[in-house]
Amino acid sequence: MLKVFICGGSGYTGGELLRILAGHRYTEVVGVTSEKSAGKHVNELFPAFFIYKDLKFESLDIEKIKNKADIYFLALPHGKSQEIVFKLLQNNKKIIDLSADFRLKDASQYEAWYKTQHLFPEIIKEAVYGIPELYKEQIKSARLVANPGCYPTSIILPLYPFLKEDIIDPETIVADSKSGASGAGRKVEISLSYCEVNEDFRAYNVAKHRHTPEIEQELSRVAGKPLKIDFITHLLPLNRGILSTIYAKLKKTIKTEEAIEILKRFYENEPFIKILQEGKFPNIKDVKGTNYCFIGAQVNQRTSRLILISTIDNLVKGASGQAVQNMNIIAGFDETEGLQSIALFP
C-alpha cells in the first residue's frame, strides 16, 4: 500500500482528497493536518467519512510528519507550501502541491500576482506542471508536481490542440469562465455567504485574476511565443463546477466537425476527456463529482471564430481528482484508480 499524507485536510480540496482516497484500493491515508481542527477525529468534521474514524487531524509539524508517508498532498494556502516542499524534497519524498507556489516558472511573476516572496525559486525548475493529458511522461518521474488551478485546467485543455496545430490566432483568445462558490475556498467572507451568493451572478477580479499568468504560461509554451489573453471570471450561485466558454479567431477555414475531430484525435487515449458530438455542449451537472472534462466545439462561420465550451468539477478535475490522477501516474497505478465515480445527480 502506498502511504499518503495530506497537509491541509479540513478545506474543500483536502476534504475532497479524503473522499476520493477512501475509494482507492492501493493507498492508505496515514496522516492529515489541520490547524483549526487539530486533535479532532476526521469524521467529526466530515461525519460521512467513517473509514477515517480512527484518524485524527494534527498540527503541521514537518519534523514529525516527514517520515510518515511515501507521497504528500499539500492542500495549503498559497505561500504556505514553499518551506514544506523544500524540507520534504530534502527527505526524498514525492509531493503533489495543490497551491500555486510552484506552478509559475518565473518567480517574479509569482511574486507580482500573489504578493508574496518566493523563497525557493530554484525548486520551481524541478516542478512539473500537472495536467496529465499534456505532461504524462514528465509526471511519471517527477518528485514535485505543481497541480494546476481549476480555471486553467478548464481553459488549457480545450485550447491546447488548436494552438499546437496553429489553427487559431493566439492574440485573439477570450476566456469567459464561471465557477461555483467552493472555488474561493472554505472560509468566512461576507461576499461568499448564502444570502450574497444565492440568486446572484457576478463578475469578479476582471482582467486581474491570479490564474491569468498560469494560463498564459502554458498557452505560450504550446504556441511557441509569449501571448496574453482576456480572461474574465464569474461567480455562480452553485456549490461546485466550472463552465468556460472560449473564443478565438481562426487562422484556417475549418468546419465544426473538423474542430471536433481535432479534439477527438488529440485526446483519443485520455480517459477523463470527453469530446461531445456536433451540436452538443456540456453542462456543469454532467461532471459534478467526477474527474471528467467535457468539451464541446462550434465554428461560427459568419465571424470565423472557434467557440469552445468546457466543464469540470472545480474540486475534482480542477483540484483533488487531478491530484490523485497525478499520484496514480507517479506510483504506476492505473490512471483511473479511485476516480471512476459517476456524476452526482441531481
VEXDREN-2710 file (C-alpha; in Angstrom, 1 decimal):
% VEXDREN-2710
k/r/px/py/pz
1/MET/0.0/0.0/0.0
2/LEU/1.2/3.5/-0.8
3/LYS/1.3/5.6/2.3
4/VAL/-0.3/9.0/1.8
5/PHE/-0.2/12.1/3.9
6/ILE/-2.5/15.2/3.4
7/CYS/-1.3/18.6/4.6
8/GLY/-4.3/20.8/5.0
9/GLY/-7.2/18.3/5.2
10/SER/-10.1/20.4/6.5
11/GLY/-10.7/22.6/3.5
12/TYR/-12.7/21.8/0.4
13/THR/-9.8/20.3/-1.6
14/GLY/-8.4/18.5/1.5
15/GLY/-11.9/17.0/2.2
16/GLU/-12.2/16.0/-1.5
17/LEU/-8.9/14.3/-1.3
18/LEU/-10.1/12.3/1.7
19/ARG/-13.3/11.4/-0.1
20/ILE/-11.5/10.2/-3.3
21/LEU/-8.8/8.3/-1.4
22/ALA/-11.4/6.5/0.7
23/GLY/-12.2/4.5/-2.5
24/HIS/-8.6/4.0/-3.7
25/ARG/-7.6/0.3/-3.5
26/TYR/-3.8/0.9/-3.2
27/THR/-3.4/3.8/-0.8
28/GLU/-3.6/4.3/2.9
29/VAL/-4.0/7.8/4.4
30/VAL/-1.6/7.7/7.3
31/GLY/-2.0/11.3/8.4
32/VAL/-3.8/14.6/7.9
33/THR/-3.2/18.1/9.2
34/SER/-5.4/21.0/10.2
35/GLU/-4.5/23.8/12.5
36/LYS/-8.1/24.7/13.4
37/SER/-9.2/21.1/13.9
38/ALA/-6.1/19.5/15.4
39/GLY/-7.0/16.8/17.9
40/LYS/-10.4/16.1/16.3
41/HIS/-11.2/12.8/14.6
42/VAL/-11.7/13.3/10.8
43/ASN/-15.3/12.1/10.9
44/GLU/-16.1/14.8/13.5
45/LEU/-15.5/17.3/10.7
46/PHE/-16.7/15.0/7.9
47/PRO/-19.4/12.8/9.5
48/ALA/-19.8/10.5/6.4
49/PHE/-16.1/9.6/6.4
50/PHE/-16.5/6.6/8.7
51/ILE/-13.5/5.0/7.1
52/TYR/-11.3/7.6/8.9
53/LYS/-12.9/7.2/12.4
54/ASP/-9.5/6.3/13.9
55/LEU/-7.6/9.1/12.2
56/LYS/-7.1/12.5/13.9
57/PHE/-6.2/15.9/12.5
58/GLU/-2.8/17.1/13.7
59/SER/-0.8/20.3/13.5
60/LEU/1.6/20.6/10.7
61/ASP/5.0/19.9/12.2
62/ILE/7.3/19.0/9.4
63/GLU/9.8/17.3/11.6
64/LYS/7.1/15.0/13.0
65/ILE/5.4/14.1/9.7
66/LYS/8.3/14.0/7.2
67/ASN/8.9/10.2/7.6
68/LYS/5.3/9.1/7.9
69/ALA/4.4/8.6/4.2
70/ASP/5.6/7.9/0.7
71/ILE/3.8/10.8/-1.0
72/TYR/2.4/14.0/0.3
73/PHE/-0.5/16.1/-0.9
74/LEU/-0.2/19.8/0.1
75/ALA/-3.7/21.5/0.2
76/LEU/-2.4/24.6/1.8
77/PRO/-3.0/28.3/1.2
78/HIS/-0.8/30.0/-1.4
79/GLY/2.6/30.8/0.1
80/LYS/2.4/28.1/2.8
81/SER/3.7/25.2/0.8
82/GLN/7.2/26.5/-0.1
83/GLU/9.1/25.6/3.0
84/ILE/7.2/22.3/3.4
85/VAL/8.2/21.3/-0.2
86/PHE/11.8/22.2/0.5
87/LYS/12.1/20.0/3.6
88/LEU/10.2/17.1/2.1
89/LEU/12.4/17.1/-1.0
90/GLN/15.4/17.1/1.3
91/ASN/13.9/13.9/2.7
92/ASN/13.4/12.4/-0.8
93/LYS/9.6/12.4/-0.7
94/LYS/7.2/12.7/-3.6
95/ILE/4.9/15.8/-3.4
96/ILE/1.8/17.0/-5.2
97/ASP/1.2/20.6/-4.3
98/LEU/-2.3/21.9/-4.9
99/SER/-1.3/25.6/-4.2
100/ALA/0.1/28.0/-6.8
101/ASP/3.5/28.1/-5.2
102/PHE/5.3/26.1/-7.9
103/ARG/3.1/26.5/-10.9
104/LEU/4.7/29.6/-12.4
105/LYS/8.2/29.1/-13.8
106/ASP/9.1/32.8/-13.3
107/ALA/9.4/33.6/-9.6
108/SER/8.9/37.3/-10.3
109/GLN/5.6/36.5/-11.9
110/TYR/4.5/34.6/-8.8
111/GLU/5.6/37.4/-6.6
112/ALA/3.7/40.0/-8.7
113/TRP/0.4/38.2/-8.8
114/TYR/0.4/36.5/-5.3
115/LYS/2.0/39.4/-3.5
116/THR/4.5/37.3/-1.5
117/GLN/8.1/36.4/-1.9
118/HIS/9.1/33.1/-3.4
119/LEU/11.7/31.6/-1.0
120/PHE/12.9/28.7/-3.3
121/PRO/13.0/29.8/-6.9
122/GLU/15.5/27.0/-7.7
123/ILE/12.9/24.4/-6.9
124/ILE/10.4/25.9/-9.4
125/LYS/12.6/24.5/-12.2
126/GLU/12.1/20.9/-10.9
127/ALA/8.3/21.2/-10.6
128/VAL/6.3/19.5/-13.3
129/TYR/3.0/21.2/-14.2
130/GLY/0.4/18.6/-13.5
131/ILE/-2.0/18.3/-16.4
132/PRO/-1.7/14.6/-17.1
133/GLU/-3.1/14.7/-20.6
134/LEU/-0.3/17.1/-21.6
135/TYR/2.7/16.1/-19.4
136/LYS/2.2/12.5/-18.5
137/GLU/5.8/11.4/-19.3
138/GLN/7.3/14.1/-17.1
139/ILE/4.9/13.4/-14.3
140/LYS/5.9/9.7/-14.2
141/SER/9.4/10.6/-12.9
142/ALA/8.5/13.8/-11.0
143/ARG/9.4/14.4/-7.4
144/LEU/7.3/17.5/-7.3
145/VAL/4.0/18.1/-9.2
146/ALA/2.5/21.5/-9.3
147/ASN/-1.2/20.7/-9.5
148/PRO/-2.9/23.1/-11.9
149/GLY/-5.6/25.6/-10.9
150/CYS/-9.2/24.9/-11.7
151/TYR/-9.8/27.7/-14.2
152/PRO/-6.6/27.0/-16.1
153/THR/-7.5/23.3/-16.4
154/SER/-10.8/24.2/-18.0
155/ILE/-9.2/26.6/-20.5
156/ILE/-5.9/25.0/-21.4
157/LEU/-7.3/21.5/-22.2
158/PRO/-9.7/22.8/-24.9
159/LEU/-7.3/25.3/-26.5
160/TYR/-4.1/23.2/-26.5
161/PRO/-4.8/21.1/-29.6
162/PHE/-5.7/24.1/-31.7
163/LEU/-2.6/26.1/-30.7
164/LYS/-0.4/23.1/-31.3
165/GLU/-1.8/22.7/-34.9
166/ASP/-1.6/26.5/-35.4
167/ILE/-5.3/26.7/-36.2
168/ILE/-6.2/29.8/-34.1
169/ASP/-4.7/33.2/-33.7
170/PRO/-3.3/33.3/-30.1
171/GLU/-3.7/37.1/-29.9
172/THR/-7.5/36.8/-30.1
173/ILE/-8.2/34.4/-27.3
174/VAL/-11.0/35.3/-24.9
175/ALA/-11.9/33.0/-22.0
176/ASP/-15.2/33.6/-20.2
177/SER/-15.4/31.4/-17.1
178/LYS/-17.9/30.8/-14.4
179/SER/-17.3/28.9/-11.1
180/GLY/-19.3/27.7/-8.1
181/ALA/-18.6/29.3/-4.7
182/SER/-16.3/26.5/-3.5
183/GLY/-13.6/27.8/-5.8
184/ALA/-12.9/30.6/-3.3
185/GLY/-12.1/28.0/-0.6
186/ARG/-13.7/27.1/2.8
187/LYS/-13.6/30.4/4.6
188/VAL/-15.8/33.0/6.2
189/GLU/-16.4/36.0/4.0
190/ILE/-19.5/38.2/3.6
191/SER/-19.4/38.2/-0.2
192/LEU/-19.5/34.4/-0.2
193/SER/-22.3/34.0/2.3
194/TYR/-25.5/32.3/1.3
195/CYS/-27.6/35.5/1.0
196/GLU/-24.9/37.2/-1.1
197/VAL/-24.3/34.4/-3.5
198/ASN/-27.9/32.9/-3.8
199/GLU/-29.9/34.2/-6.7
200/ASP/-27.0/36.3/-7.9
201/PHE/-24.5/36.1/-10.8
202/ARG/-21.5/38.4/-10.9
203/ALA/-18.1/39.0/-12.4
204/TYR/-15.1/39.4/-10.2
205/ASN/-11.4/40.0/-10.5
206/VAL/-12.0/41.3/-14.0
207/ALA/-8.8/41.3/-16.0
208/LYS/-6.7/40.6/-12.9
209/HIS/-7.4/37.1/-11.7
210/ARG/-4.4/35.3/-10.3
211/HIS/-4.8/32.3/-12.6
212/THR/-4.1/34.5/-15.6
213/PRO/-0.3/34.1/-15.7
214/GLU/-0.6/30.3/-15.3
215/ILE/-2.9/30.1/-18.3
216/GLU/-0.7/32.4/-20.4
217/GLN/2.4/30.4/-19.4
218/GLU/1.0/27.1/-20.6
219/LEU/-0.6/28.5/-23.8
220/SER/2.6/30.4/-24.6
221/ARG/4.5/27.1/-24.2
222/VAL/2.5/25.4/-26.9
223/ALA/2.1/28.4/-29.1
224/GLY/5.9/28.8/-29.1
225/LYS/5.7/32.5/-28.3
226/PRO/4.6/34.8/-25.5
227/LEU/0.9/35.5/-25.5
228/LYS/-1.7/37.3/-23.5
229/ILE/-5.4/36.5/-23.2
230/ASP/-8.6/38.2/-22.0
231/PHE/-9.7/36.1/-19.0
232/ILE/-12.9/37.0/-17.2
233/THR/-14.3/35.1/-14.2
234/HIS/-17.8/35.0/-12.7
235/LEU/-19.3/33.6/-9.5
236/LEU/-22.3/31.2/-9.9
237/PRO/-24.8/30.6/-7.2
238/LEU/-23.6/26.9/-7.1
239/ASN/-21.5/24.8/-4.7
240/ARG/-19.2/23.4/-7.3
241/GLY/-18.4/23.3/-11.0
242/ILE/-16.8/25.4/-13.7
243/LEU/-18.1/26.2/-17.2
244/SER/-15.7/28.0/-19.5
245/THR/-16.6/29.5/-22.9
246/ILE/-13.6/30.3/-25.0
247/TYR/-13.4/32.3/-28.3
248/ALA/-10.6/32.6/-30.8
249/LYS/-10.2/33.8/-34.4
250/LEU/-9.5/31.0/-36.9
251/LYS/-6.3/31.2/-39.0
252/LYS/-7.6/28.4/-41.2
253/THR/-11.1/27.8/-42.6
254/ILE/-12.5/24.7/-40.9
255/LYS/-15.9/23.3/-40.1
256/THR/-17.3/22.4/-36.7
257/GLU/-17.0/18.7/-37.5
258/GLU/-13.3/19.2/-38.2
259/ALA/-12.8/21.1/-34.9
260/ILE/-14.4/18.2/-33.1
261/GLU/-12.3/15.7/-34.9
262/ILE/-9.1/17.6/-33.9
263/LEU/-10.1/17.3/-30.3
264/LYS/-11.0/13.7/-30.5
265/ARG/-7.8/12.8/-32.2
266/PHE/-5.7/14.7/-29.7
267/TYR/-7.4/13.2/-26.6
268/GLU/-8.4/9.8/-28.0
269/ASN/-6.4/7.9/-25.4
270/GLU/-7.3/10.1/-22.4
271/PRO/-9.9/8.5/-20.1
272/PHE/-11.1/11.7/-18.5
273/ILE/-11.6/13.9/-21.6
274/LYS/-14.9/13.5/-23.3
275/ILE/-15.5/15.3/-26.6
276/LEU/-19.1/15.9/-27.4
277/GLN/-20.7/15.4/-30.9
278/GLU/-21.6/18.3/-33.1
279/GLY/-24.5/20.4/-31.7
280/LYS/-24.0/19.1/-28.1
281/PHE/-22.5/21.3/-25.4
282/PRO/-21.6/20.3/-21.8
283/ASN/-23.4/21.3/-18.6
284/ILE/-21.9/21.6/-15.1
285/LYS/-24.2/18.8/-13.9
286/ASP/-22.6/16.4/-16.4
287/VAL/-19.3/16.4/-14.5
288/LYS/-20.4/17.1/-10.9
289/GLY/-18.4/14.9/-8.5
290/THR/-16.2/13.4/-11.3
291/ASN/-12.7/13.8/-12.7
292/TYR/-14.0/14.4/-16.3
293/CYS/-13.5/17.4/-18.5
294/PHE/-16.3/17.6/-21.1
295/ILE/-15.6/19.7/-24.2
296/GLY/-18.0/20.9/-27.0
297/ALA/-17.0/22.9/-30.1
298/GLN/-18.7/25.1/-32.6
299/VAL/-17.3/27.1/-35.5
300/ASN/-19.1/30.4/-36.2
301/GLN/-18.7/30.6/-40.0
302/ARG/-20.0/34.2/-40.1
303/THR/-17.3/35.5/-37.8
304/SER/-14.6/32.9/-38.5
305/ARG/-14.3/32.2/-34.8
306/LEU/-13.8/29.0/-32.9
307/ILE/-16.0/28.6/-29.8
308/LEU/-15.0/26.0/-27.2
309/ILE/-17.1/25.2/-24.2
310/SER/-15.7/23.1/-21.3
311/THR/-17.0/21.9/-18.0
312/ILE/-15.2/20.4/-15.0
313/ASP/-15.9/20.0/-11.3
314/ASN/-13.5/22.6/-9.8
315/LEU/-12.9/20.4/-6.7
316/VAL/-12.2/17.2/-8.7
317/LYS/-10.6/17.6/-12.1
318/GLY/-9.9/21.2/-11.1
319/ALA/-8.1/20.2/-7.9
320/SER/-8.1/16.9/-5.9
321/GLY/-9.2/14.5/-8.6
322/GLN/-6.4/15.7/-10.9
323/ALA/-4.0/15.4/-7.9
324/VAL/-5.0/11.8/-7.4
325/GLN/-4.6/11.2/-11.2
326/ASN/-1.1/12.6/-10.9
327/MET/-0.4/10.3/-7.9
328/ASN/-1.6/7.3/-9.9
329/ILE/0.8/8.1/-12.7
330/ILE/3.8/8.6/-10.3
331/ALA/3.0/5.4/-8.5
332/GLY/2.5/3.3/-11.6
333/PHE/-1.2/2.6/-10.9
334/ASP/-3.9/2.6/-13.5
335/GLU/-4.6/6.3/-14.1
336/THR/-8.3/6.0/-13.3
337/GLU/-7.8/4.2/-10.0
338/GLY/-10.1/5.7/-7.3
339/LEU/-11.6/8.1/-9.9
340/GLN/-14.2/6.0/-11.5
341/SER/-17.0/8.0/-9.9
342/ILE/-20.3/8.6/-11.7
343/ALA/-21.7/12.2/-11.8
344/LEU/-23.7/13.3/-8.8
345/PHE/-27.4/13.6/-9.5
346/PRO/-29.2/15.9/-9.1
END
